[in-house]
Amino acid sequence: MEYTSAQRAFLRSSAQRLSPVVMVGKEGVTAAVAKALCDAADCHELVKVRFQAHKDEVKELSFQLEKASGVDLIVTTGFTAIFFRQAKEADRRRYDIKRLSVID
C-alpha cells in the first residue's frame, strides 16, 4: 500500500515510543524473522524492527523483509525499521491512518 507523507510521519511519530519487537541478527532475513514480523504485525499493527548485525545493509534487508512478510515498510532510521499492517477487523485496529489518530 502507498502511504502519503502525512501518514508516514504519523506512523513514524507513533512508533517512537515503541520498543523493538523483532530483532534481525547475524543470519539476516530468514523465514523465522519474516514469520515473527508477520505475527507481531497481527498483534500490534505497528512494529519496530532492530538490526543487530549487517548494519551497513539495513535498507536492503528491510526491503527483503517487506517482501518476505507482506508487511509494509514505513521508514528505516539508523539500525531500526518501522513496519505497518492495518488489522483486517475494525475492532482490532489501533491506528486510524486516514484520520491520523490513535484509536483507544
Secondary structure, DSSP 4 states (H G I P E B T S, - for coil): ----HHHHHHHHHHHTTPPP-EEE-TT-S-HHHHHHHHHHHHHHSEEEEEE-S-GGGHHHHHHHHHHHH-PEEEEEETTEEEEE---SSGGG--EETTTTEE--
